[in-house]
Amino acid sequence: MASQRVGDGGKILIVEDEESVADVMEMYIETEFDNEIIFAKSGNEAIEILKKDHDIVLVLSDYTMEDGNGRVLY
């Protein structure tokens, strides 16, 4: 299956505090999509990234993190 792009080719943000889980998510996404992938290790870090980077078209977030949960990103 050919890789595709999510949205207009914007970035995918992975919010995950466990590096091994983030690595698995990255490996899977890279096989399916051609979008650039960026990472945040906390909800607060993700919020700061989202404030500055308006090219993000998809956010995949851990639900339980040290600084809150994935609902704060919504």
PDB file with SEQRES, HELIX, SHEET and CRYST1 records, atoms N, CA, C and O in Angstrom:
SEQRES   1 A   74  MET ALA SER GLN ARG VAL GLY ASP GLY GLY LYS ILE LEU          
SEQRES   2 A   74  ILE VAL GLU ASP GLU GLU SER VAL ALA ASP VAL MET GLU          
SEQRES   3 A   74  MET TYR ILE GLU THR GLU PHE ASP ASN GLU ILE ILE PHE          
SEQRES   4 A   74  ALA LYS SER GLY ASN GLU ALA ILE GLU ILE LEU LYS LYS          
SEQRES   5 A   74  ASP HIS ASP ILE VAL LEU VAL LEU SER ASP TYR THR MET          
SEQRES   6 A   74  GLU ASP GLY ASN GLY ARG VAL LEU TYR                          
HELIX    1 AA1 GLU A   19  GLU A   32  1                                  14    
HELIX    2 AA2 GLY A   43  LYS A   52  1                                  10    
HELIX    3 AA3 GLY A   70  LEU A   73  5                                   4    
SHEET    1 AA1 3 ILE A  37  ALA A  40  0                                        
SHEET    2 AA1 3 LYS A  11  VAL A  15  1                                        
SHEET    3 AA1 3 ILE A  56  SER A  61  1                                        
SHEET    1 AA2 2 THR A  64  MET A  65  0                                        
SHEET    2 AA2 2 GLY A  68  ASN A  69 -1                                        
CRYST1    1.000    1.000    1.000  90.00  90.00  90.00 P 1           1          
ATOM      1  N   MET A   1       0.843  -1.182   0.000  1.00  0.00           N  
ATOM      2  CA  MET A   1       0.000   0.000   0.000  1.00  0.00           C  
ATOM      3  C   MET A   1       0.888   1.243   0.000  1.00  0.00           C  
ATOM      4  O   MET A   1       1.848   1.328   0.766  1.00  0.00           O  
ATOM      5  N   ALA A   2       0.567   2.190  -0.847  1.00  0.00           N  
ATOM      6  CA  ALA A   2       1.349   3.418  -0.926  1.00  0.00           C  
ATOM      7  C   ALA A   2       1.072   4.313   0.268  1.00  0.00           C  
ATOM      8  O   ALA A   2      -0.038   4.345   0.799  1.00  0.00           O  
ATOM      9  N   SER A   3       2.093   5.033   0.673  1.00  0.00           N  
ATOM     10  CA  SER A   3       1.918   5.977   1.776  1.00  0.00           C  
ATOM     11  C   SER A   3       1.047   7.131   1.322  1.00  0.00           C  
ATOM     12  O   SER A   3       1.027   7.483   0.143  1.00  0.00           O  
ATOM     13  N   GLN A   4       0.338   7.708   2.252  1.00  0.00           N  
ATOM     14  CA  GLN A   4      -0.514   8.851   1.952  1.00  0.00           C  
ATOM     15  C   GLN A   4      -0.229   9.969   2.935  1.00  0.00           C  
ATOM     16  O   GLN A   4       0.558   9.813   3.868  1.00  0.00           O  
ATOM     17  N   ARG A   5      -0.878  11.090   2.711  1.00  0.00           N  
ATOM     18  CA  ARG A   5      -0.697  12.232   3.596  1.00  0.00           C  
ATOM     19  C   ARG A   5      -2.012  12.508   4.304  1.00  0.00           C  
ATOM     20  O   ARG A   5      -3.085  12.401   3.712  1.00  0.00           O  
ATOM     21  N   VAL A   6      -1.915  12.866   5.580  1.00  0.00           N  
ATOM     22  CA  VAL A   6      -3.073  13.273   6.358  1.00  0.00           C  
ATOM     23  C   VAL A   6      -3.274  14.760   6.113  1.00  0.00           C  
ATOM     24  O   VAL A   6      -2.306  15.521   6.117  1.00  0.00           O  
ATOM     25  N   GLY A   7      -4.499  15.180   5.903  1.00  0.00           N  
ATOM     26  CA  GLY A   7      -4.769  16.602   5.708  1.00  0.00           C  
ATOM     27  C   GLY A   7      -4.070  17.118   4.470  1.00  0.00           C  
ATOM     28  O   GLY A   7      -3.966  16.407   3.471  1.00  0.00           O  
ATOM     29  N   ASP A   8      -3.597  18.329   4.525  1.00  0.00           N  
ATOM     30  CA  ASP A   8      -2.894  18.948   3.403  1.00  0.00           C  
ATOM     31  C   ASP A   8      -1.393  18.719   3.499  1.00  0.00           C  
ATOM     32  O   ASP A   8      -0.602  19.520   3.001  1.00  0.00           O  
ATOM     33  N   GLY A   9      -1.009  17.629   4.137  1.00  0.00           N  
ATOM     34  CA  GLY A   9       0.410  17.337   4.272  1.00  0.00           C  
ATOM     35  C   GLY A   9       1.041  17.973   5.485  1.00  0.00           C  
ATOM     36  O   GLY A   9       2.266  18.052   5.583  1.00  0.00           O  
ATOM     37  N   GLY A  10       0.219  18.429   6.410  1.00  0.00           N  
ATOM     38  CA  GLY A  10       0.737  19.024   7.638  1.00  0.00           C  
ATOM     39  C   GLY A  10       1.405  17.983   8.523  1.00  0.00           C  
ATOM     40  O   GLY A  10       1.603  16.837   8.122  1.00  0.00           O  
ATOM     41  N   LYS A  11       1.741  18.396   9.706  1.00  0.00           N  
ATOM     42  CA  LYS A  11       2.495  17.557  10.635  1.00  0.00           C  
ATOM     43  C   LYS A  11       1.576  16.744  11.540  1.00  0.00           C  
ATOM     44  O   LYS A  11       0.431  17.118  11.791  1.00  0.00           O  
ATOM     45  N   ILE A  12       2.105  15.629  12.020  1.00  0.00           N  
ATOM     46  CA  ILE A  12       1.428  14.797  13.012  1.00  0.00           C  
ATOM     47  C   ILE A  12       2.170  14.966  14.328  1.00  0.00           C  
ATOM     48  O   ILE A  12       3.389  14.806  14.388  1.00  0.00           O  
ATOM     49  N   LEU A  13       1.432  15.290  15.377  1.00  0.00           N  
ATOM     50  CA  LEU A  13       2.013  15.461  16.707  1.00  0.00           C  
ATOM     51  C   LEU A  13       1.679  14.243  17.553  1.00  0.00           C  
ATOM     52  O   LEU A  13       0.509  13.915  17.749  1.00  0.00           O  
ATOM     53  N   ILE A  14       2.711  13.573  18.054  1.00  0.00           N  
ATOM     54  CA  ILE A  14       2.545  12.456  18.982  1.00  0.00           C  
ATOM     55  C   ILE A  14       2.861  12.972  20.379  1.00  0.00           C  
ATOM     56  O   ILE A  14       3.948  13.493  20.629  1.00  0.00           O  
ATOM     57  N   VAL A  15       1.898  12.821  21.286  1.00  0.00           N  
ATOM     58  CA  VAL A  15       2.075  13.251  22.673  1.00  0.00           C  
ATOM     59  C   VAL A  15       2.125  11.989  23.523  1.00  0.00           C  
ATOM     60  O   VAL A  15       1.103  11.340  23.748  1.00  0.00           O  
ATOM     61  N   GLU A  16       3.311  11.649  23.990  1.00  0.00           N  
ATOM     62  CA  GLU A  16       3.512  10.385  24.704  1.00  0.00           C  
ATOM     63  C   GLU A  16       4.706  10.528  25.625  1.00  0.00           C  
ATOM     64  O   GLU A  16       5.783  10.945  25.197  1.00  0.00           O  
ATOM     65  N   ASP A  17       4.517  10.181  26.896  1.00  0.00           N  
ATOM     66  CA  ASP A  17       5.607  10.326  27.859  1.00  0.00           C  
ATOM     67  C   ASP A  17       6.492   9.092  27.966  1.00  0.00           C  
ATOM     68  O   ASP A  17       7.546   9.149  28.600  1.00  0.00           O  
ATOM     69  N   GLU A  18       6.094   7.992  27.367  1.00  0.00           N  
ATOM     70  CA  GLU A  18       6.927   6.782  27.371  1.00  0.00           C  
ATOM     71  C   GLU A  18       7.591   6.640  26.007  1.00  0.00           C  
ATOM     72  O   GLU A  18       6.920   6.456  24.991  1.00  0.00           O  
ATOM     73  N   GLU A  19       8.912   6.729  25.999  1.00  0.00           N  
ATOM     74  CA  GLU A  19       9.660   6.731  24.746  1.00  0.00           C  
ATOM     75  C   GLU A  19       9.413   5.484  23.903  1.00  0.00           C  
ATOM     76  O   GLU A  19       9.293   5.582  22.682  1.00  0.00           O  
ATOM     77  N   SER A  20       9.335   4.322  24.531  1.00  0.00           N  
ATOM     78  CA  SER A  20       9.136   3.088  23.764  1.00  0.00           C  
ATOM     79  C   SER A  20       7.786   3.089  23.051  1.00  0.00           C  
ATOM     80  O   SER A  20       7.680   2.601  21.926  1.00  0.00           O  
ATOM     81  N   VAL A  21       6.764   3.630  23.692  1.00  0.00           N  
ATOM     82  CA  VAL A  21       5.437   3.711  23.065  1.00  0.00           C  
ATOM     83  C   VAL A  21       5.478   4.711  21.909  1.00  0.00           C  
ATOM     84  O   VAL A  21       4.924   4.450  20.842  1.00  0.00           O  
ATOM     85  N   ALA A  22       6.129   5.848  22.119  1.00  0.00           N  
ATOM     86  CA  ALA A  22       6.260   6.851  21.061  1.00  0.00           C  
ATOM     87  C   ALA A  22       7.008   6.272  19.862  1.00  0.00           C  
ATOM     88  O   ALA A  22       6.659   6.562  18.717  1.00  0.00           O  
ATOM     89  N   ASP A  23       8.026   5.463  20.112  1.00  0.00           N  
ATOM     90  CA  ASP A  23       8.788   4.837  19.030  1.00  0.00           C  
ATOM     91  C   ASP A  23       7.914   3.905  18.201  1.00  0.00           C  
ATOM     92  O   ASP A  23       7.994   3.913  16.973  1.00  0.00           O  
ATOM     93  N   VAL A  24       7.086   3.107  18.854  1.00  0.00           N  
ATOM     94  CA  VAL A  24       6.194   2.187  18.139  1.00  0.00           C  
ATOM     95  C   VAL A  24       5.176   2.977  17.316  1.00  0.00           C  
ATOM     96  O   VAL A  24       4.902   2.637  16.165  1.00  0.00           O  
ATOM     97  N   MET A  25       4.624   4.023  17.907  1.00  0.00           N  
ATOM     98  CA  MET A  25       3.672   4.861  17.177  1.00  0.00           C  
ATOM     99  C   MET A  25       4.332   5.475  15.948  1.00  0.00           C  
ATOM    100  O   MET A  25       3.739   5.504  14.869  1.00  0.00           O  
ATOM    101  N   GLU A  26       5.549   5.961  16.111  1.00  0.00           N  
ATOM    102  CA  GLU A  26       6.278   6.556  14.994  1.00  0.00           C  
ATOM    103  C   GLU A  26       6.517   5.534  13.887  1.00  0.00           C  
ATOM    104  O   GLU A  26       6.310   5.836  12.712  1.00  0.00           O  
ATOM    105  N   MET A  27       6.948   4.334  14.250  1.00  0.00           N  
ATOM    106  CA  MET A  27       7.207   3.301  13.243  1.00  0.00           C  
ATOM    107  C   MET A  27       5.951   2.988  12.443  1.00  0.00           C  
ATOM    108  O   MET A  27       6.009   2.860  11.220  1.00  0.00           O  
ATOM    109  N   TYR A  28       4.819   2.866  13.123  1.00  0.00           N  
ATOM    110  CA  TYR A  28       3.571   2.567  12.422  1.00  0.00           C  
ATOM    111  C   TYR A  28       3.165   3.731  11.518  1.00  0.00           C  
ATOM    112  O   TYR A  28       2.831   3.523  10.351  1.00  0.00           O  
ATOM    113  N   ILE A  29       3.192   4.927  12.040  1.00  0.00           N  
ATOM    114  CA  ILE A  29       2.765   6.091  11.260  1.00  0.00           C  
ATOM    115  C   ILE A  29       3.641   6.263  10.024  1.00  0.00           C  
ATOM    116  O   ILE A  29       3.141   6.597   8.950  1.00  0.00           O  
ATOM    117  N   GLU A  30       4.944   6.037  10.171  1.00  0.00           N  
ATOM    118  CA  GLU A  30       5.852   6.178   9.030  1.00  0.00           C  
ATOM    119  C   GLU A  30       5.539   5.181   7.920  1.00  0.00           C  
ATOM    120  O   GLU A  30       5.798   5.467   6.751  1.00  0.00           O  
ATOM    121  N   THR A  31       4.988   4.017   8.259  1.00  0.00           N  
ATOM    122  CA  THR A  31       4.649   3.044   7.222  1.00  0.00           C  
ATOM    123  C   THR A  31       3.364   3.409   6.491  1.00  0.00           C  
ATOM    124  O   THR A  31       3.136   2.939   5.376  1.00  0.00           O  
ATOM    125  N   GLU A  32       2.527   4.235   7.094  1.00  0.00           N  
ATOM    126  CA  GLU A  32       1.224   4.560   6.513  1.00  0.00           C  
ATOM    127  C   GLU A  32       1.129   5.967   5.929  1.00  0.00           C  
ATOM    128  O   GLU A  32       0.360   6.199   4.996  1.00  0.00           O  
ATOM    129  N   PHE A  33       1.899   6.901   6.465  1.00  0.00           N  
ATOM    130  CA  PHE A  33       1.743   8.306   6.085  1.00  0.00           C  
ATOM    131  C   PHE A  33       3.090   8.958   5.788  1.00  0.00           C  
ATOM    132  O   PHE A  33       4.123   8.547   6.316  1.00  0.00           O  
ATOM    133  N   ASP A  34       3.061   9.976   4.938  1.00  0.00           N  
ATOM    134  CA  ASP A  34       4.270  10.713   4.569  1.00  0.00           C  
ATOM    135  C   ASP A  34       4.425  12.021   5.338  1.00  0.00           C  
ATOM    136  O   ASP A  34       5.340  12.795   5.059  1.00  0.00           O  
ATOM    137  N   ASN A  35       3.561  12.270   6.280  1.00  0.00           N  
ATOM    138  CA  ASN A  35       3.620  13.524   7.027  1.00  0.00           C  
ATOM    139  C   ASN A  35       4.839  13.570   7.941  1.00  0.00           C  
ATOM    140  O   ASN A  35       5.340  12.536   8.383  1.00  0.00           O  
ATOM    141  N   GLU A  36       5.304  14.781   8.214  1.00  0.00           N  
ATOM    142  CA  GLU A  36       6.352  14.971   9.217  1.00  0.00           C  
ATOM    143  C   GLU A  36       5.761  14.670  10.593  1.00  0.00           C  
ATOM    144  O   GLU A  36       4.625  15.045  10.881  1.00  0.00           O  
ATOM    145  N   ILE A  37       6.529  13.998  11.432  1.00  0.00           N  
ATOM    146  CA  ILE A  37       6.083  13.642  12.779  1.00  0.00           C  
ATOM    147  C   ILE A  37       6.896  14.443  13.783  1.00  0.00           C  
ATOM    148  O   ILE A  37       8.122  14.512  13.695  1.00  0.00           O  
ATOM    149  N   ILE A  38       6.193  15.052  14.743  1.00  0.00           N  
ATOM    150  CA  ILE A  38       6.872  15.742  15.835  1.00  0.00           C  
ATOM    151  C   ILE A  38       6.359  15.172  17.150  1.00  0.00           C  
ATOM    152  O   ILE A  38       5.298  14.549  17.197  1.00  0.00           O  
ATOM    153  N   PHE A  39       7.116  15.390  18.210  1.00  0.00           N  
ATOM    154  CA  PHE A  39       6.825  14.747  19.488  1.00  0.00           C  
ATOM    155  C   PHE A  39       6.745  15.746  20.628  1.00  0.00           C  
ATOM    156  O   PHE A  39       7.407  16.784  20.625  1.00  0.00           O  
ATOM    157  N   ALA A  40       5.911  15.399  21.607  1.00  0.00           N  
ATOM    158  CA  ALA A  40       5.865  16.102  22.888  1.00  0.00           C  
ATOM    159  C   ALA A  40       5.795  15.029  23.960  1.00  0.00           C  
ATOM    160  O   ALA A  40       5.146  14.000  23.770  1.00  0.00           O  
ATOM    161  N   LYS A  41       6.462  15.263  25.088  1.00  0.00           N  
ATOM    162  CA  LYS A  41       6.474  14.277  26.172  1.00  0.00           C  
ATOM    163  C   LYS A  41       5.469  14.595  27.264  1.00  0.00           C  
ATOM    164  O   LYS A  41       5.356  13.851  28.239  1.00  0.00           O  
ATOM    165  N   SER A  42       4.728  15.707  27.111  1.00  0.00           N  
ATOM    166  CA  SER A  42       3.741  16.071  28.127  1.00  0.00           C  
ATOM    167  C   SER A  42       2.625  16.883  27.483  1.00  0.00           C  
ATOM    168  O   SER A  42       2.773  17.413  26.381  1.00  0.00           O  
ATOM    169  N   GLY A  43       1.522  16.967  28.188  1.00  0.00           N  
ATOM    170  CA  GLY A  43       0.418  17.775  27.709  1.00  0.00           C  
ATOM    171  C   GLY A  43       0.793  19.241  27.600  1.00  0.00           C  
ATOM    172  O   GLY A  43       0.429  19.911  26.634  1.00  0.00           O  
ATOM    173  N   ASN A  44       1.521  19.741  28.592  1.00  0.00           N  
ATOM    174  CA  ASN A  44       1.938  21.145  28.567  1.00  0.00           C  
ATOM    175  C   ASN A  44       2.868  21.438  27.395  1.00  0.00           C  
ATOM    176  O   ASN A  44       2.752  22.479  26.749  1.00  0.00           O  
ATOM    177  N   GLU A  45       3.786  20.520  27.125  1.00  0.00           N  
ATOM    178  CA  GLU A  45       4.689  20.701  25.985  1.00  0.00           C  
ATOM    179  C   GLU A  45       3.890  20.697  24.684  1.00  0.00           C  
ATOM    180  O   GLU A  45       4.165  21.492  23.785  1.00  0.00           O  
ATOM    181  N   ALA A  46       2.909  19.811  24.582  1.00  0.00           N  
ATOM    182  CA  ALA A  46       2.073  19.745  23.382  1.00  0.00           C  
ATOM    183  C   ALA A  46       1.299  21.042  23.176  1.00  0.00           C  
ATOM    184  O   ALA A  46       1.189  21.525  22.049  1.00  0.00           O  
ATOM    185  N   ILE A  47       0.767  21.602  24.244  1.00  0.00           N  
ATOM    186  CA  ILE A  47       0.027  22.859  24.140  1.00  0.00           C  
ATOM    187  C   ILE A  47       0.931  23.967  23.617  1.00  0.00           C  
ATOM    188  O   ILE A  47       0.511  24.759  22.773  1.00  0.00           O  
ATOM    189  N   GLU A  48       2.162  24.033  24.105  1.00  0.00           N  
ATOM    190  CA  GLU A  48       3.106  25.046  23.624  1.00  0.00           C  
ATOM    191  C   GLU A  48       3.415  24.850  22.144  1.00  0.00           C  
ATOM    192  O   GLU A  48       3.493  25.821  21.391  1.00  0.00           O  
ATOM    193  N   ILE A  49       3.591  23.607  21.728  1.00  0.00           N  
ATOM    194  CA  ILE A  49       3.850  23.319  20.311  1.00  0.00           C  
ATOM    195  C   ILE A  49       2.651  23.742  19.471  1.00  0.00           C  
ATOM    196  O   ILE A  49       2.813  24.376  18.428  1.00  0.00           O  
ATOM    197  N   LEU A  50       1.448  23.394  19.923  1.00  0.00           N  
ATOM    198  CA  LEU A  50       0.239  23.727  19.170  1.00  0.00           C  
ATOM    199  C   LEU A  50       0.018  25.237  19.064  1.00  0.00           C  
ATOM    200  O   LEU A  50      -0.537  25.711  18.073  1.00  0.00           O  
ATOM    201  N   LYS A  51       0.439  25.982  20.058  1.00  0.00           N  
ATOM    202  CA  LYS A  51       0.317  27.448  20.007  1.00  0.00           C  
ATOM    203  C   LYS A  51       1.209  28.048  18.925  1.00  0.00           C  
ATOM    204  O   LYS A  51       0.855  29.055  18.312  1.00  0.00           O  
ATOM    205  N   LYS A  52       2.371  27.426  18.689  1.00  0.00           N  
ATOM    206  CA  LYS A  52       3.365  27.979  17.775  1.00  0.00           C  
ATOM    207  C   LYS A  52       3.292  27.387  16.372  1.00  0.00           C  
ATOM    208  O   LYS A  52       3.595  28.074  15.397  1.00  0.00           O  
ATOM    209  N   ASP A  53       2.897  26.131  16.259  1.00  0.00           N  
ATOM    210  CA  ASP A  53       2.950  25.426  14.973  1.00  0.00           C  
ATOM    211  C   ASP A  53       1.534  25.180  14.465  1.00  0.00           C  
ATOM    212  O   ASP A  53       0.818  24.324  14.984  1.00  0.00           O  
ATOM    213  N   HIS A  54       1.142  25.932  13.456  1.00  0.00           N  
ATOM    214  CA  HIS A  54      -0.216  25.835  12.927  1.00  0.00           C  
ATOM    215  C   HIS A  54      -0.316  24.865  11.751  1.00  0.00           C  
ATOM    216  O   HIS A  54      -1.340  24.824  11.069  1.00  0.00           O  
ATOM    217  N   ASP A  55       0.736  24.087  11.509  1.00  0.00           N  
ATOM    218  CA  ASP A  55       0.735  23.104  10.426  1.00  0.00           C  
ATOM    219  C   ASP A  55       0.389  21.703  10.915  1.00  0.00           C  
ATOM    220  O   ASP A  55       0.476  20.748  10.142  1.00  0.00           O  
ATOM    221  N   ILE A  56       0.003  21.558  12.165  1.00  0.00           N  
ATOM    222  CA  ILE A  56      -0.331  20.241  12.714  1.00  0.00           C  
ATOM    223  C   ILE A  56      -1.762  19.885  12.310  1.00  0.00           C  
ATOM    224  O   ILE A  56      -2.701  20.639  12.568  1.00  0.00           O  
ATOM    225  N   VAL A  57      -1.907  18.719  11.671  1.00  0.00           N  
ATOM    226  CA  VAL A  57      -3.225  18.292  11.189  1.00  0.00           C  
ATOM    227  C   VAL A  57      -3.796  17.125  11.987  1.00  0.00           C  
ATOM    228  O   VAL A  57      -4.979  16.808  11.862  1.00  0.00           O  
ATOM    229  N   LEU A  58      -2.961  16.481  12.810  1.00  0.00           N  
ATOM    230  CA  LEU A  58      -3.417  15.335  13.591  1.00  0.00           C  
ATOM    231  C   LEU A  58      -2.619  15.265  14.886  1.00  0.00           C  
ATOM    232  O   LEU A  58      -1.395  15.398  14.881  1.00  0.00           O  
ATOM    233  N   VAL A  59      -3.324  15.054  15.997  1.00  0.00           N  
ATOM    234  CA  VAL A  59      -2.681  14.879  17.303  1.00  0.00           C  
ATOM    235  C   VAL A  59      -3.065  13.509  17.827  1.00  0.00           C  
ATOM    236  O   VAL A  59      -4.247  13.183  17.938  1.00  0.00           O  
ATOM    237  N   LEU A  60      -2.056  12.705  18.151  1.00  0.00           N  
ATOM    238  CA  LEU A  60      -2.259  11.403  18.790  1.00  0.00           C  
ATOM    239  C   LEU A  60      -1.684  11.523  20.190  1.00  0.00           C  
ATOM    240  O   LEU A  60      -0.491  11.777  20.362  1.00  0.00           O  
ATOM    241  N   SER A  61      -2.535  11.340  21.189  1.00  0.00           N  
ATOM    242  CA  SER A  61      -2.099  11.629  22.550  1.00  0.00           C  
ATOM    243  C   SER A  61      -2.346  10.476  23.510  1.00  0.00           C  
ATOM    244  O   SER A  61      -3.371   9.796  23.462  1.00  0.00           O  
ATOM    245  N   ASP A  62      -1.372  10.285  24.377  1.00  0.00           N  
ATOM    246  CA  ASP A  62      -1.534   9.435  25.546  1.00  0.00           C  
ATOM    247  C   ASP A  62      -2.655  10.052  26.378  1.00  0.00           C  
ATOM    248  O   ASP A  62      -2.815  11.272  26.387  1.00  0.00           O  
ATOM    249  N   TYR A  63      -3.419   9.238  27.066  1.00  0.00           N  
ATOM    250  CA  TYR A  63      -4.493   9.786  27.894  1.00  0.00           C  
ATOM    251  C   TYR A  63      -4.006  10.124  29.296  1.00  0.00           C  
ATOM    252  O   TYR A  63      -4.433  11.120  29.879  1.00  0.00           O  
ATOM    253  N   THR A  64      -3.112   9.298  29.842  1.00  0.00           N  
ATOM    254  CA  THR A  64      -2.641   9.510  31.207  1.00  0.00           C  
ATOM    255  C   THR A  64      -1.181   9.940  31.186  1.00  0.00           C  
ATOM    256  O   THR A  64      -0.294   9.178  30.801  1.00  0.00           O  
ATOM    257  N   MET A  65      -0.953  11.183  31.610  1.00  0.00           N  
ATOM    258  CA  MET A  65       0.402  11.713  31.661  1.00  0.00           C  
ATOM    259  C   MET A  65       0.624  12.375  33.012  1.00  0.00           C  
ATOM    260  O   MET A  65      -0.326  12.676  33.734  1.00  0.00           O  
ATOM    261  N   GLU A  66       1.876  12.595  33.338  1.00  0.00           N  
ATOM    262  CA  GLU A  66       2.230  13.152  34.642  1.00  0.00           C  
ATOM    263  C   GLU A  66       1.619  14.534  34.879  1.00  0.00           C  
ATOM    264  O   GLU A  66       1.241  14.865  36.003  1.00  0.00           O  
ATOM    265  N   ASP A  67       1.526  15.329  33.829  1.00  0.00           N  
ATOM    266  CA  ASP A  67       1.018  16.697  33.987  1.00  0.00           C  
ATOM    267  C   ASP A  67      -0.454  16.840  33.588  1.00  0.00           C  
ATOM    268  O   ASP A  67      -0.901  17.933  33.241  1.00  0.00           O  
ATOM    269  N   GLY A  68      -1.188  15.762  33.638  1.00  0.00           N  
ATOM    270  CA  GLY A  68      -2.604  15.822  33.298  1.00  0.00           C  
ATOM    271  C   GLY A  68      -2.969  14.702  32.354  1.00  0.00           C  
ATOM    272  O   GLY A  68      -2.267  13.694  32.271  1.00  0.00           O  
ATOM    273  N   ASN A  69      -4.065  14.878  31.644  1.00  0.00           N  
ATOM    274  CA  ASN A  69      -4.467  13.834  30.709  1.00  0.00           C  
ATOM    275  C   ASN A  69      -4.706  14.420  29.325  1.00  0.00           C  
ATOM    276  O   ASN A  69      -4.687  15.636  29.132  1.00  0.00           O  
ATOM    277  N   GLY A  70      -4.931  13.533  28.375  1.00  0.00           N  
ATOM    278  CA  GLY A  70      -5.110  13.938  26.990  1.00  0.00           C  
ATOM    279  C   GLY A  70      -6.287  14.858  26.756  1.00  0.00           C  
ATOM    280  O   GLY A  70      -6.331  15.548  25.737  1.00  0.00           O  
ATOM    281  N   ARG A  71      -7.228  14.889  27.657  1.00  0.00           N  
ATOM    282  CA  ARG A  71      -8.400  15.753  27.484  1.00  0.00           C  
ATOM    283  C   ARG A  71      -8.029  17.232  27.504  1.00  0.00           C  
ATOM    284  O   ARG A  71      -8.731  18.045  26.903  1.00  0.00           O  
ATOM    285  N   VAL A  72      -6.946  17.599  28.179  1.00  0.00           N  
ATOM    286  CA  VAL A  72      -6.554  19.010  28.219  1.00  0.00           C  
ATOM    287  C   VAL A  72      -6.162  19.518  26.836  1.00  0.00           C  
ATOM    288  O   VAL A  72      -6.222  20.720  26.578  1.00  0.00           O  
ATOM    289  N   LEU A  73      -5.763  18.619  25.951  1.00  0.00           N  
ATOM    290  CA  LEU A  73      -5.385  19.023  24.601  1.00  0.00           C  
ATOM    291  C   LEU A  73      -6.597  19.307  23.736  1.00  0.00           C  
ATOM    292  O   LEU A  73      -6.515  20.059  22.765  1.00  0.00           O  
ATOM    293  N   TYR A  74      -7.720  18.703  24.092  1.00  0.00           N  
ATOM    294  CA  TYR A  74      -8.928  18.876  23.301  1.00  0.00           C  
ATOM    295  C   TYR A  74      -9.506  20.239  23.553  1.00  0.00           C  
ATOM    296  O   TYR A  74     -10.536  20.589  22.978  1.00  0.00           O  
TER     297      TYR A  74                                                      
END                                                                             
